[in-house]
Amino acid sequence: MAILIDDARWPAHGRLWAHLVSDDNLDELHRFARAHQIPRRAFDLDHYDVPEESVERLISGGAEHVSGHELVRRLIASGLRVTARERRGH
């Protein structure tokens, strides 16, 4: 079980954002987020969006830094990935 974080590359609201996921289960992800003061509103079905300035703190707190490709690969392998189609409700 691991909590994974990628590089902050996704622009929104005037800043860059990274993704925080679990490669095992959402309970683990929510516990980690709660322990590191990431608000529940940052959760987006299978990941948390976290601002660039939080990335180093989360890595220091135990998140494994991986590439965006690796993060998605491991999220899919975990069975937790929510596809674009599922996000649209189809």
Buried (B, 14 or more C-beta within 10 A) or exposed (E): EBBBBBBBEBEEEEEBBBBBBBBBEBEBBBEBBEEBEBEEEBBEEBBBBBBBEBBEEBEEEEBBBBEEEBBBBBBEEBEBBEEEEEEEEE
